[in-house]
């Protein structure tokens, strides 16, 4: 019986090793340029594409137009293995913060990044966020990455 179990487990262990060796656990990297192009073509708000810092990997992107406003989302994997999402929209800051971070999001005060005044938030689910509110757009950088990494991504927006 032990031999039968060993015969079954050895191929499984070998397959898992090969899977990991070939990069099966690494995130799928996407090219977000089409989502940025769609957002720019819609002319709903000024689109800012970050100069992605070294080690950051874009893993998802989407642009949606709706009756309530247009929203561009780009998901990233941080160098430390955390996750972050960049959200740009023409929806007002209050409405977008409530929609993205939840009604229980707490404003933790201001933060100056690269000469711009951002606000730090903690979402009800524990995510951290940086929010930039401008007259024609709102930008949110949020996720489960360390604050320093979120600030690095936010500062890369020009």
NORRAMO-V678235 format. One record per residue. N is the residue number from 0. OMEGA is omega in whole degrees, -180 to 180 (none if undefined). Layout:
{{N;OMEGA} {N;OMEGA}}
This chain:
{{0;178} {1;179} {2;178} {3;178} {4;178} {5;179} {6;179} {7;-175} {8;-177} {9;179} {10;179} {11;180} {12;178} {13;179} {14;177} {15;178} {16;178} {17;179} {18;179} {19;-179} {20;-179} {21;176} {22;-178} {23;-179} {24;180} {25;-177} {26;176} {27;-179} {28;180} {29;174} {30;-176} {31;-174} {32;180} {33;177} {34;177} {35;180} {36;178} {37;-180} {38;178} {39;-179} {40;180} {41;179} {42;180} {43;180} {44;177} {45;-177} {46;177} {47;178} {48;-178} {49;168} {50;-169} {51;180} {52;179} {53;178} {54;178} {55;-180} {56;175} {57;-176} {58;176} {59;176} {60;179} {61;173} {62;-179} {63;172} {64;179} {65;179} {66;-178} {67;-180} {68;180} {69;-177} {70;174} {71;179} {72;174} {73;180} {74;-178} {75;168} {76;-176} {77;179} {78;180} {79;179} {80;178} {81;179} {82;178} {83;176} {84;175} {85;180} {86;175} {87;-175} {88;172} {89;175} {90;-179} {91;-176} {92;-178} {93;-179} {94;-179} {95;178} {96;179} {97;-179} {98;-175} {99;-174} {100;-179} {101;-178} {102;-178} {103;-180} {104;-179} {105;175} {106;-178} {107;178} {108;-175} {109;176} {110;178} {111;179} {112;176} {113;177} {114;179} {115;-178} {116;178} {117;172} {118;177} {119;178} {120;169} {121;-178} {122;-180} {123;179} {124;178} {125;176} {126;175} {127;-177} {128;170} {129;-175} {130;176} {131;-179} {132;177} {133;-176} {134;-175} {135;179} {136;174} {137;179} {138;176} {139;171} {140;-175} {141;175} {142;180} {143;174} {144;177} {145;-179} {146;-179} {147;179} {148;177} {149;178} {150;178} {151;178} {152;179} {153;-180} {154;-179} {155;178} {156;179} {157;none}}
